[in-house]
Every structure is written in C-alpha cells, then in structure tokens.
Amino acid sequence: MTVNKYEIIERFPTVLEHKTLWEAVGWGNIHIEMSEQSLAGSLHGVVVKSNGEVVGMGRIVGDGAMYFYIQDVAIAPEHQKHGLGKLIVECLLDYIKERRHENGLAFVGLFASRGNDKFYEQFGFKDHSPGMTGMFTVFE
C-alpha cells in the first residue's frame, strides 16, 4: 500500500532497520544479536518506507491464537505526525482480526510510551485498572 510518499510493506524490519529506528526514537541501545533473535520470534511485521529507506516499523508477538502483543511501533522522528503510526497499528490489528482463532477472543496488549495513551485509545485500547493492571519486570 502506498500513501503519498510512503509505502507500507508487510514484512519484518531487518536487524539493522530495527536497531536504527529503536535508537532514533530514544529507546536506548539494542544489541544486534538480541534484536535478531527477537525479530525471528515475531508473528507479523510491518515497515514503512520513504524514498527506499525504512522510516517506520511495528510487529506482533504472541501465540497466534488467543494472545497478541503489539511491539516496537516506531516512526523516525522526522517522519512523525504524518499518520504513519496509525497506518501501522491498523495493519497490525487487521492481521490479528483475520488470524485469531475463529471461535474465541483475541487479547491484544501493548505498552505505550509516555504520552501516547490517547493515540492507542482510538483503536479501543484502554486502561483496565484497578480491576486489571499491566505489570512487567526487566532482567539486566
């Protein structure tokens, strides 16, 4: 799909594309080996290209039937505010809707960067606390 000067392609980012966008949006440094292994375990991916360069990405991890997790939605800073994030999330959600188990619910989760709650609310994501909370830990 091509939108103005952007092309949306259903594929995973390469390890270098993933690393470049990860670091461009300020998520810190990422090790190539870890990125490679993580990408290999993904269910689906989307990249956005402009003039032959990948400027956005998003992917889905999970079990492919009941649990899906939207991960790594990132747009290079100079390409933000053009609706690319919305296009990526819509593509990822379409994939989930088409492939979830036909006789059950699909639980779709994500963690939003600070200040992006409203962006994800337009897709039906909401804070379910206090009845349910999102929690995580990080091993360093």
N, C-alpha and C positions, 0 to 999 in steps of 0.2 A: 504494500500500500504506500502510495506517495502522497504526502501532504505538503503543498507549497514546495519549499526547497528541502524537505525532509522525507526520507524513505524509512518505513518501518519494516523490519525483516524479522521473521520468526526463526531465531537461532540464538544459541548462547553466545555471549561475548567471548572472545579469546581471552586467554590468561592476561595478556598484555593490555587489552582493552579494559578488562575488569579492574586491573591494578590502576590503570591511568584514571579511570572515572572514580574509583573508590577514593583515591588520593586527591583528585580535583575537587571533590565535594567536601573534603575535610574530615573524612572518617579515619584518618591516620594512615600508617604504613601497613601494607599487607605483604606477606611472604608469597612468592610465586608458587612454591610447592603446595602451600595450603590452599591458595586460590584454585590451582589446577584440580586438586582433589575435591574441593567443594563444588566446583562447576560440574565435575563429572557425576556427582550425586544428585544433580538437579533433574526435575521433571520436564521443564519447559523454559524457554528463554526468548527474549525479545531485545533487539537492538534498534537504535535509531541512527541513521547515517545522514550526514550532510556533506556534500562535496567529497564523497568517498571516505570520510572519516566517521568513526563511531562516536556519537556525542551523547548517547543515552542508552540505558540498559534497564532491564528488570528480569526477574526469573521467579520460578516457583519451585519450592522443595516440598516434600511430603510423601505420603504413601500412595497417592494417585487414586484413591477411592473415597476416603472419608475426610482426611486431614490434608489441608493445603496451607502453605505458608508463603506469602509474597515477600520476596527478599531482594535487596540491592536495587531498588528503584532509584536511579541516579541520572541526573542530567548535568552535563558540563555547565559550569556557571554562566558562560557567555551565551548559552542556548536556553536558559531557563526563562520562564514566563511567556512561552510560546505554545503552551498546551501539550507539550510532549509527554509530560508526566501523566496527564490524563489519558492520552492515547496508549501509553504503555500499560497502565493499570487496566484500561478497558480490554486490551488484547489478552492480558493475563486472566482476567475474570471470565472472558469468553471461553478461553481454554478450559478453565475449571468447570464452567457450566456444561460444556459439551462432553467432558470426560469423567465427571463424577459418577459414582455408582448410581444406576438408574432407579434403584429402589430405596435410596436413602438421602440423608442430608449431607451437605459438604460444609465442614467447618473451615473457614478461611481466616487465618490470622496474619498479623503483621505488627511490627513496631514502627511507629512514626518518629521521625526526627523531631526535635523540639520545635513547636510552632506549626507543624504540618497536620495537626489533628483535623482541622476543618477541611483540608484537602481530601482526606480519606473518608470523612463523613458523607461527602457527596456520593460515594459508592455504597453507602449503607453500613460502613464500619462505625462502631460506637463503643464507648467506654461502658462496660457492664458492671463496674463496681457499684456498690460494695458486694453484690451477690457473687461476682466472679472477678478475679483480678489476674492480670498478666504478670508473670514473675520470670526472672531468669537469673543465672549466675554466669560468671566468666572465670575460666581457669587460665591463669597465666603462668 
